[in-house]
Amino acid sequence: MNYKHCQRIVISSYSDVRNLSPDVSVVHFRKFISEKLLTNVFKKSPRVKIICLSKYAAKRSKQIISKIPKKIVVIISKEKGRPSSIEKNFYM
């Protein structure tokens, strides 16, 4: 399935949750992910299908990631920094 044309947003703080639309299907957590932040995202955007995280954020949040429903795809970037062209084609 190609998610390139899906509604997507980057979240780097709690204030970004205010900008969420119910139609968002791809969420990239730029700096961190917390249980509270994740709950707020699911409340505002129940159609989320993909969650993207940096390798660093995923390493710090293993317990939280395990609580994400199985129907949601979790993508963890393999490299530091910006996503590769392959990652961009898949979820950006």
Order of alpha helices (4+ residues) and beta strands (2+ residues): beta-beta-alpha-beta-alpha-alpha-beta-alpha
